[in-house]
């Protein structure tokens, strides 16, 4: 079996690397753009499918129940308002972590199970919920939100100089 690393373009010329890597331009038929953030419809479909696959579907679930879960996953991903593929991936992971946490917590409340099993499920649910909030924090930091930290290691104020310590907000430009 022979493996080739380059694909042939329709005109029988080797495809250029930039053509293989570059994302497609916005396509008019991209209904999941609000969910995955990508200009490429297939990328958005894959992200949605992966997040939806993380949702537990009990045997015998009706089509109406499945549609509710599809809507819940799509609305949760859209609530993140992803601007690109990275934000879409973070949104999909956060949604999957949320549904995983909820499933662990649901299973922890099943009656007549060993106490150590219930405790492990509660712990797993809490860890997944914490990971989900961490994912939201990562997304906020990526967007420039969240706490801005500046560490000052050394300040020298010469004799007669003045310094301000604390939060300094930009003024209106003139003395009042």
N, CA, C and O of each residue as an XYZ file, in Angstrom:
704
protein
N       0.843     -1.174      0.000
C       0.000      0.000      0.000
C       0.887      1.234      0.000
O       1.789      1.347      0.830
N       0.646      2.147     -0.906
C       1.438      3.358     -1.034
C       0.671      4.529     -0.426
O      -0.509      4.725     -0.716
N       1.350      5.304      0.421
C       0.733      6.458      1.057
C       1.369      7.708      0.477
O       2.593      7.840      0.458
N       0.545      8.616      0.010
C       1.071      9.876     -0.517
C       0.704     11.002      0.434
O      -0.314     10.945      1.124
N       1.544     12.020      0.460
C       1.291     13.138      1.357
C       0.618     14.300      0.661
O       0.069     15.178      1.326
N       0.645     14.329     -0.642
C       0.025     15.420     -1.387
C      -1.162     14.901     -2.182
O      -1.122     13.815     -2.761
N      -2.198     15.690     -2.193
C      -3.363     15.326     -2.988
C      -3.250     15.997     -4.349
O      -2.575     17.015     -4.496
N      -3.896     15.435     -5.309
C      -3.912     16.024     -6.647
C      -5.124     16.938     -6.773
O      -6.237     16.570     -6.401
N      -4.896     18.105     -7.291
C      -5.985     19.023     -7.582
C      -6.715     18.506     -8.813
O      -6.188     17.648     -9.521
N      -7.927     19.014     -9.087
C      -8.689     18.524    -10.245
C      -7.933     18.635    -11.564
O      -8.188     17.849    -12.476
N      -7.004     19.593    -11.692
C      -6.270     19.748    -12.948
C      -5.004     18.880    -12.981
O      -4.125     19.100    -13.815
N      -4.908     17.895    -12.076
C      -3.794     16.947    -11.986
C      -2.481     17.565    -11.504
O      -1.431     16.932    -11.615
N      -2.519     18.770    -10.981
C      -1.328     19.384    -10.394
C      -1.376     19.126     -8.892
O      -2.459     19.029     -8.315
N      -0.206     19.014     -8.250
C      -0.233     18.832     -6.792
C      -0.887     20.033     -6.119
O      -0.642     21.180     -6.495
N      -1.711     19.760     -5.132
C      -2.374     20.840     -4.403
C      -1.345     21.560     -3.544
O      -0.497     20.922     -2.919
N      -1.417     22.870     -3.512
C      -0.465     23.621     -2.687
C      -0.858     23.490     -1.223
O      -2.026     23.278     -0.898
N       0.122     23.616     -0.350
C      -0.153     23.495      1.084
C      -1.101     24.585      1.554
O      -1.982     24.331      2.376
N      -0.928     25.794      1.043
C      -1.798     26.876      1.495
C      -3.250     26.614      1.107
O      -4.168     27.051      1.801
N      -3.454     25.920      0.027
C      -4.812     25.599     -0.397
C      -5.430     24.547      0.518
O      -6.645     24.532      0.714
N      -4.612     23.679      1.072
C      -5.119     22.634      1.955
C      -5.398     23.159      3.358
O      -6.293     22.650      4.033
N      -4.656     24.163      3.812
C      -4.744     24.634      5.185
C      -5.686     25.819      5.337
O      -6.358     25.942      6.360
N      -5.746     26.677      4.356
C      -6.516     27.911      4.457
C      -8.005     27.600      4.614
O      -8.558     26.798      3.862
N      -8.656     28.245      5.605
C     -10.098     28.013      5.759
C     -10.864     28.639      4.601
O     -10.419     29.629      4.021
N     -12.006     28.068      4.268
C     -12.789     28.618      3.161
C     -13.369     29.980      3.541
O     -13.511     30.306      4.719
N     -13.693     30.747      2.540
C     -14.356     32.023      2.781
C     -15.755     31.746      3.326
O     -16.261     30.628      3.232
N     -16.365     32.775      3.893
C     -17.731     32.598      4.394
C     -18.611     31.987      3.326
O     -18.627     32.430      2.178
N     -19.334     30.972      3.720
C     -20.242     30.331      2.791
C     -21.662     30.750      3.156
O     -22.002     30.795      4.338
N     -22.495     31.055      2.169
C     -23.835     31.552      2.467
C     -24.691     30.548      3.226
O     -25.533     30.941      4.034
N     -24.489     29.261      2.976
C     -25.276     28.243      3.654
C     -24.495     27.726      4.861
O     -23.915     26.641      4.815
N     -24.485     28.510      5.941
C     -23.719     28.176      7.141
C     -24.606     28.397      8.365
O     -24.344     29.295      9.166
N     -25.655     27.584      8.515
C     -26.634     27.837      9.572
C     -26.085     27.651     10.989
O     -26.685     28.145     11.943
N     -24.978     26.962     11.142
C     -24.436     26.722     12.480
C     -23.297     27.676     12.835
O     -22.576     27.423     13.800
N     -23.115     28.748     12.097
C     -22.031     29.704     12.364
C     -22.147     30.267     13.771
O     -21.132     30.466     14.438
N     -23.365     30.528     14.237
C     -23.571     31.069     15.583
C     -23.219     30.059     16.664
O     -22.996     30.433     17.815
N     -23.167     28.792     16.303
C     -22.885     27.744     17.277
C     -21.400     27.433     17.367
O     -20.859     27.299     18.465
N     -20.729     27.314     16.212
C     -19.326     26.909     16.201
C     -18.339     28.019     15.933
O     -17.147     27.854     16.195
N     -18.799     29.151     15.416
C     -17.915     30.276     15.184
C     -17.064     30.191     13.932
O     -16.335     31.134     13.624
N     -17.136     29.088     13.202
C     -16.285     28.908     12.032
C     -16.961     29.401     10.763
O     -18.186     29.389     10.639
N     -16.127     29.837      9.822
C     -16.652     30.190      8.502
C     -16.967     28.939      7.703
O     -17.671     28.998      6.695
N     -16.450     27.814      8.152
C     -16.609     26.545      7.438
C     -17.786     25.765      8.045
O     -17.725     25.383      9.213
N     -18.837     25.526      7.284
C     -20.004     24.820      7.833
C     -19.676     23.441      8.397
O     -20.230     23.050      9.424
N     -18.788     22.701      7.745
C     -18.499     21.355      8.237
C     -17.791     21.405      9.597
O     -17.991     20.513     10.421
N     -16.974     22.422      9.843
C     -16.343     22.556     11.160
C     -17.394     22.775     12.238
O     -17.322     22.185     13.316
N     -18.368     23.624     11.941
C     -19.437     23.882     12.909
C     -20.263     22.624     13.158
O     -20.658     22.354     14.292
N     -20.523     21.863     12.111
C     -21.282     20.620     12.260
C     -20.534     19.627     13.148
O     -21.135     18.974     14.002
N     -19.226     19.517     12.943
C     -18.427     18.583     13.739
C     -18.421     19.016     15.207
O     -18.599     18.181     16.094
N     -18.218     20.304     15.472
C     -18.208     20.783     16.860
C     -19.542     20.514     17.540
O     -19.584     20.058     18.683
N     -20.635     20.800     16.831
C     -21.948     20.544     17.411
C     -22.135     19.050     17.674
O     -22.597     18.660     18.746
N     -21.778     18.220     16.700
C     -21.941     16.767     16.847
C     -21.149     16.232     18.029
O     -21.628     15.371     18.766
N     -19.936     16.744     18.208
C     -19.119     16.284     19.330
C     -19.732     16.689     20.668
O     -19.748     15.892     21.606
N     -20.235     17.919     20.764
C     -20.867     18.352     22.010
C     -22.139     17.542     22.272
O     -22.399     17.137     23.405
N     -22.921     17.311     21.231
C     -24.163     16.549     21.381
C     -23.866     15.100     21.766
O     -24.615     14.502     22.539
N     -22.789     14.534     21.240
C     -22.431     13.145     21.558
C     -22.070     12.975     23.034
O     -22.116     11.863     23.559
N     -21.715     14.065     23.699
C     -21.373     13.987     25.121
C     -22.612     13.928     26.010
O     -22.505     13.682     27.211
N     -23.781     14.150     25.426
C     -25.032     14.111     26.186
C     -25.530     12.672     26.243
O     -25.604     11.989     25.222
N     -25.868     12.219     27.445
C     -26.343     10.851     27.599
C     -27.766     10.750     27.072
O     -28.636     11.547     27.423
N     -27.983      9.754     26.224
C     -29.305      9.493     25.670
C     -29.761      8.126     26.166
O     -29.257      7.101     25.706
N     -30.702      8.101     27.092
C     -31.142      6.806     27.629
C     -31.833      5.973     26.560
O     -32.444      6.513     25.638
N     -31.733      4.657     26.691
C     -32.413      3.783     25.725
C     -33.918      4.050     25.746
O     -34.512      4.265     26.802
N     -34.510      4.030     24.575
C     -35.951      4.224     24.482
C     -36.378      5.678     24.533
O     -37.568      5.963     24.663
N     -35.443      6.597     24.434
C     -35.799      8.016     24.468
C     -36.575      8.373     23.199
O     -36.239      7.914     22.108
N     -37.604      9.187     23.351
C     -38.439      9.548     22.202
C     -37.728     10.583     21.325
O     -36.768     11.233     21.741
N     -38.232     10.706     20.110
C     -37.670     11.690     19.174
C     -37.847     13.107     19.726
O     -36.978     13.958     19.536
N     -38.951     13.360     20.399
C     -39.199     14.680     20.976
C     -38.164     15.006     22.062
O     -37.688     16.138     22.151
N     -37.821     14.006     22.885
C     -36.805     14.216     23.925
C     -35.434     14.475     23.299
O     -34.675     15.313     23.789
N     -35.117     13.764     22.227
C     -33.843     13.987     21.521
C     -33.789     15.394     20.928
O     -32.755     16.058     20.996
N     -34.889     15.845     20.351
C     -34.940     17.187     19.782
C     -34.741     18.251     20.863
O     -34.085     19.264     20.621
N     -35.298     18.027     22.047
C     -35.098     18.962     23.154
C     -33.616     19.050     23.510
O     -33.101     20.137     23.772
N     -32.934     17.907     23.520
C     -31.509     17.912     23.850
C     -30.682     18.562     22.741
O     -29.701     19.252     23.017
N     -31.078     18.341     21.500
C     -30.389     18.999     20.384
C     -30.527     20.508     20.524
O     -29.554     21.244     20.360
N     -31.730     20.963     20.825
C     -31.947     22.407     21.009
C     -31.161     22.937     22.203
O     -30.586     24.023     22.139
N     -31.136     22.173     23.287
C     -30.412     22.622     24.483
C     -28.919     22.765     24.198
O     -28.302     23.749     24.604
N     -28.339     21.793     23.505
C     -26.913     21.858     23.176
C     -26.646     23.029     22.240
O     -25.694     23.783     22.444
N     -27.480     23.185     21.218
C     -27.243     24.269     20.259
C     -27.422     25.637     20.911
O     -26.655     26.557     20.627
N     -28.408     25.784     21.768
C     -28.612     27.066     22.452
C     -27.479     27.362     23.431
O     -27.044     28.506     23.557
N     -27.003     26.323     24.126
C     -25.896     26.521     25.065
C     -24.631     26.947     24.321
O     -23.918     27.843     24.773
N     -24.351     26.310     23.183
C     -23.170     26.685     22.410
C     -23.322     28.086     21.830
O     -22.364     28.858     21.816
N     -24.513     28.418     21.353
C     -24.744     29.749     20.778
C     -24.638     30.838     21.836
O     -24.274     31.971     21.523
N     -24.956     30.501     23.096
C     -24.886     31.488     24.171
C     -23.458     31.999     24.384
O     -23.259     33.102     24.894
N     -22.474     31.199     23.993
C     -21.077     31.625     24.115
C     -20.703     32.647     23.040
O     -19.694     33.339     23.171
N     -21.495     32.746     21.996
C     -21.239     33.637     20.868
C     -19.804     33.507     20.357
O     -19.054     34.482     20.337
N     -19.427     32.282     19.939
C     -18.042     32.082     19.487
C     -17.737     32.900     18.239
O     -18.534     32.951     17.302
N     -16.561     33.545     18.242
C     -16.164     34.397     17.115
C     -15.275     33.670     16.117
O     -15.096     34.132     14.990
N     -14.717     32.533     16.529
C     -13.855     31.764     15.626
C     -13.841     30.309     16.077
O     -14.558     29.927     17.002
N     -13.020     29.503     15.415
C     -12.999     28.060     15.696
C     -12.518     27.752     17.106
O     -13.040     26.841     17.749
N     -11.531     28.495     17.596
C     -11.013     28.237     18.948
C     -12.106     28.489     19.974
O     -12.304     27.677     20.877
N     -12.808     29.588     19.850
C     -13.896     29.872     20.778
C     -15.023     28.852     20.627
O     -15.687     28.507     21.605
N     -15.237     28.372     19.407
C     -16.225     27.319     19.193
C     -15.832     26.033     19.902
O     -16.674     25.357     20.494
N     -14.540     25.696     19.840
C     -14.068     24.489     20.538
C     -14.206     24.647     22.053
O     -14.619     23.711     22.738
N     -13.862     25.826     22.578
C     -14.013     26.060     24.018
C     -15.479     25.974     24.428
O     -15.802     25.423     25.480
N     -16.363     26.519     23.599
C     -17.798     26.446     23.893
C     -18.276     25.000     23.890
O     -19.023     24.593     24.779
N     -17.852     24.220     22.899
C     -18.268     22.813     22.826
C     -17.764     22.048     24.045
O     -18.494     21.236     24.613
N     -16.520     22.300     24.451
C     -15.979     21.615     25.628
C     -16.736     22.007     26.887
O     -17.050     21.153     27.717
N     -17.033     23.300     27.035
C     -17.760     23.752     28.222
C     -19.149     23.126     28.279
O     -19.595     22.706     29.347
N     -19.827     23.059     27.151
C     -21.165     22.458     27.106
C     -21.087     20.966     27.436
O     -21.901     20.452     28.204
N     -20.110     20.278     26.857
C     -19.948     18.843     27.142
C     -19.637     18.618     28.624
O     -20.169     17.693     29.238
N     -18.783     19.459     29.194
C     -18.461     19.337     30.621
C     -19.699     19.572     31.486
O     -19.902     18.885     32.486
N     -20.521     20.539     31.100
C     -21.747     20.805     31.855
C     -22.663     19.583     31.861
O     -23.131     19.150     32.914
N     -22.912     19.033     30.670
C     -23.814     17.884     30.596
C     -23.221     16.674     31.321
O     -23.958     15.892     31.922
N     -21.905     16.516     31.269
C     -21.256     15.427     32.010
C     -21.419     15.603     33.510
O     -21.691     14.642     34.229
N     -21.251     16.833     33.978
C     -21.411     17.114     35.404
C     -22.837     16.827     35.852
O     -23.055     16.212     36.896
N     -23.798     17.269     35.068
C     -25.195     17.051     35.433
C     -25.545     15.562     35.456
O     -26.311     15.109     36.307
N     -24.978     14.811     34.518
C     -25.240     13.370     34.492
C     -24.630     12.679     35.706
O     -25.261     11.801     36.296
N     -23.428     13.056     36.082
C     -22.814     12.476     37.290
C     -23.655     12.786     38.520
O     -23.899     11.907     39.348
N     -24.096     14.026     38.640
C     -24.907     14.405     39.797
C     -26.256     13.688     39.789
O     -26.761     13.318     40.849
N     -26.844     13.488     38.614
C     -28.104     12.741     38.524
C     -27.904     11.307     38.982
O     -28.697     10.774     39.759
N     -26.833     10.686     38.494
C     -26.580      9.292     38.866
C     -26.232      9.156     40.347
O     -26.482      8.109     40.944
N     -25.661     10.191     40.941
C     -25.331     10.145     42.372
C     -26.587     10.054     43.228
O     -26.530      9.595     44.368
N     -27.718     10.486     42.687
C     -28.964     10.481     43.462
C     -29.818      9.246     43.216
O     -30.923      9.150     43.750
N     -29.329      8.297     42.418
C     -30.088      7.065     42.195
C     -30.202      6.339     43.544
O     -29.195      6.129     44.220
N     -31.426      5.957     43.934
C     -31.593      5.315     45.243
C     -30.955      3.917     45.313
O     -30.759      3.252     44.295
N     -30.647      3.504     46.521
C     -30.151      2.160     46.839
C     -28.832      1.800     46.160
O     -28.638      0.652     45.760
N     -27.943      2.744     46.030
C     -26.617      2.424     45.514
C     -25.605      2.587     46.641
O     -25.861      3.315     47.600
N     -24.475      1.929     46.538
C     -23.479      2.038     47.610
C     -23.066      3.494     47.838
O     -22.948      4.283     46.901
N     -22.854      3.819     49.104
C     -22.497      5.187     49.479
C     -21.215      5.651     48.799
O     -21.117      6.808     48.388
N     -20.218      4.750     48.674
C     -18.951      5.154     48.054
C     -19.129      5.459     46.560
O     -18.434      6.318     46.016
N     -20.059      4.758     45.896
C     -20.339      5.042     44.486
C     -20.980      6.414     44.350
O     -20.598      7.202     43.484
N     -21.956      6.698     45.209
C     -22.626      8.002     45.166
C     -21.634      9.129     45.459
O     -21.670     10.177     44.815
N     -20.755      8.907     46.426
C     -19.763      9.933     46.763
C     -18.806     10.180     45.594
O     -18.455     11.324     45.306
N     -18.388      9.104     44.925
C     -17.495      9.248     43.770
C     -18.186     10.010     42.642
O     -17.571     10.864     42.003
N     -19.451      9.710     42.395
C     -20.196     10.415     41.352
C     -20.365     11.895     41.695
O     -20.254     12.749     40.815
N     -20.633     12.208     42.971
C     -20.745     13.618     43.363
C     -19.414     14.339     43.166
O     -19.379     15.475     42.694
N     -18.337     13.680     43.526
C     -16.998     14.269     43.358
C     -16.690     14.483     41.876
O     -16.194     15.540     41.486
N     -16.985     13.478     41.060
C     -16.757     13.615     39.614
C     -17.601     14.742     39.031
O     -17.123     15.510     38.197
N     -18.861     14.844     39.470
C     -19.730     15.916     38.988
C     -19.194     17.290     39.360
O     -19.219     18.216     38.550
N     -18.704     17.414     40.602
C     -18.137     18.693     41.046
C     -16.881     19.030     40.253
O     -16.673     20.187     39.888
N     -16.040     18.031     39.983
C     -14.823     18.277     39.198
C     -15.159     18.707     37.773
O     -14.525     19.611     37.229
N     -16.147     18.064     37.175
C     -16.557     18.453     35.820
C     -17.150     19.866     35.810
O     -16.890     20.637     34.886
N     -17.936     20.206     36.822
C     -18.518     21.550     36.897
C     -17.409     22.597     37.059
O     -17.463     23.667     36.454
N     -16.412     22.278     37.875
C     -15.283     23.190     38.068
C     -14.498     23.357     36.760
O     -14.079     24.462     36.415
N     -14.308     22.255     36.045
C     -13.609     22.322     34.753
C     -14.404     23.168     33.762
O     -13.825     23.879     32.941
N     -15.725     23.088     33.843
C     -16.564     23.900     32.946
C     -16.382     25.376     33.256
O     -16.246     26.181     32.335
N     -16.378     25.750     34.523
C     -16.182     27.157     34.862
C     -14.769     27.612     34.491
O     -14.572     28.766     34.111
N     -13.795     26.723     34.597
C     -12.433     27.048     34.143
C     -12.430     27.336     32.647
O     -11.744     28.250     32.190
N     -13.195     26.560     31.884
C     -13.281     26.758     30.438
C     -13.893     28.126     30.135
O     -13.445     28.813     29.216
N     -14.899     28.521     30.889
C     -15.511     29.839     30.705
C     -14.494     30.933     31.028
O     -14.429     31.945     30.330
N     -13.699     30.734     32.085
C     -12.655     31.708     32.431
C     -11.618     31.824     31.320
O     -11.165     32.926     31.010
N     -11.236     30.695     30.717
C     -10.279     30.716     29.603
C     -10.848     31.531     28.451
O     -10.139     32.331     27.840
N     -12.114     31.330     28.160
C     -12.757     32.068     27.076
C     -12.794     33.564     27.393
O     -12.536     34.392     26.519
N     -13.112     33.906     28.630
C     -13.128     35.319     29.026
C     -11.738     35.945     28.902
O     -11.598     37.060     28.398
N     -10.722     35.230     29.359
C      -9.349     35.757     29.249
C      -8.961     35.941     27.788
O      -8.309     36.922     27.430
N      -9.362     34.999     26.955
C      -9.042     35.095     25.523
C      -9.694     36.327     24.898
O      -9.155     36.924     23.966
N     -10.845     36.691     25.417
C     -11.563     37.865     24.899
C     -11.147     39.156     25.593
O     -11.686     40.222     25.299
N     -10.195     39.063     26.507
C      -9.719     40.265     27.193
C     -10.565     40.671     28.376
O     -10.422     41.778     28.893
N     -11.450     39.782     28.812
C     -12.278     40.070     29.982
C     -11.613     39.439     31.197
O     -10.586     38.771     31.085
N     -12.205     39.659     32.332
C     -11.675     39.039     33.537
C     -10.626     39.923     34.184
O     -10.344     41.022     33.705
N     -10.055     39.444     35.263
C      -9.111     40.282     36.004
C      -7.830     40.536     35.214
O      -7.235     39.616     34.651
N      -7.426     41.786     35.185
C      -6.157     42.175     34.583
C      -5.159     42.332     35.731
O      -5.411     43.077     36.677
N      -4.058     41.650     35.649
C      -3.079     41.676     36.725
C      -1.783     42.286     36.207
O      -1.269     41.902     35.157
N      -1.271     43.244     36.969
C       0.022     43.831     36.643
C       0.877     43.731     37.901
O       0.480     44.186     38.973
N       2.023     43.147     37.759
C       2.904     42.985     38.902
C       4.037     43.999     38.777
O       4.748     44.028     37.773
N       4.199     44.830     39.807
C       5.276     45.808     39.845
C       6.311     45.292     40.816
O       6.018     45.058     41.989
N       7.509     45.116     40.331
C       8.544     44.542     41.188
C       9.356     45.586     41.930
O       9.842     45.326     43.030
N       9.509     46.764     41.341
C      10.351     47.752     42.002
C       9.859     49.143     41.620
O       9.643     49.442     40.445
N       9.686     49.985     42.637
C       9.298     51.369     42.419
C      10.293     52.250     43.160
O      10.563     52.033     44.341
N      10.836     53.243     42.466
C      11.761     54.188     43.090
C      11.165     55.575     42.957
O      10.874     56.036     41.853
N      10.986     56.234     44.087
C      10.489     57.607     44.086
C      11.607     58.480     44.640
O      12.005     58.347     45.798
N      12.098     59.362     43.803
C      13.193     60.245     44.214
C      12.678     61.285     45.203
O      11.474     61.522     45.302
N      13.603     61.897     45.928
C      13.252     62.922     46.894
C      12.498     64.040     46.190
O      12.933     64.543     45.154
N      11.381     64.416     46.756
C      10.563     65.457     46.156
C       9.562     64.921     45.141
O       8.704     65.664     44.664
N       9.663     63.644     44.811
C       8.741     63.049     43.850
C       7.450     62.627     44.513
O       7.336     62.636     45.739
N       6.483     62.260     43.702
C       5.199     61.803     44.219
C       4.841     60.479     43.549
O       5.211     60.226     42.402
N       4.126     59.652     44.275
C       3.680     58.375     43.724
C       2.246     58.135     44.156
O       1.816     58.584     45.218
N       1.538     57.441     43.341
C       0.166     57.053     43.667
C       0.152     55.541     43.766
O       0.663     54.844     42.889
N      -0.436     55.040     44.841
C      -0.552     53.603     45.016
C      -2.039     53.264     45.008
O      -2.827     53.866     45.737
N      -2.415     52.290     44.172
C      -3.813     51.871     44.101
C      -4.286     51.848     42.664
O      -3.494     51.984     41.732
N      -5.584     51.674     42.496
C      -6.166     51.660     41.155
C      -6.257     53.076     40.634
O      -6.835     53.949     41.280
N      -5.690     53.302     39.474
C      -5.717     54.626     38.861
C      -6.568     54.526     37.604
O      -6.285     53.727     36.711
N      -7.607     55.338     37.542
C      -8.504     55.340     36.388
C      -8.178     56.550     35.534
O      -7.826     57.602     36.066
N      -8.288     56.422     34.217
C      -8.029     57.579     33.355
C      -9.039     58.686     33.670
O     -10.228     58.439     33.873
N      -8.517     59.914     33.701
C      -9.374     61.059     34.000
C     -10.005     61.634     32.753
O      -9.916     61.059     31.668
N     -10.633     62.757     32.921
C     -11.302     63.404     31.792
C     -10.370     64.359     31.076
O     -10.789     65.019     30.125
N      -9.134     64.453     31.496
C      -8.171     65.267     30.772
C      -7.939     66.636     31.395
O      -7.034     67.344     30.953
N      -8.684     67.033     32.367
C      -8.483     68.357     32.966
C      -8.695     68.299     34.460
O      -9.357     67.393     34.967
N      -8.139     69.259     35.163
C      -8.306     69.329     36.607
C      -9.690     69.841     36.905
O     -10.217     70.691     36.187
N     -10.271     69.334     37.942
C     -11.615     69.788     38.311
C     -11.554     70.540     39.602
O     -12.580     71.010     40.092
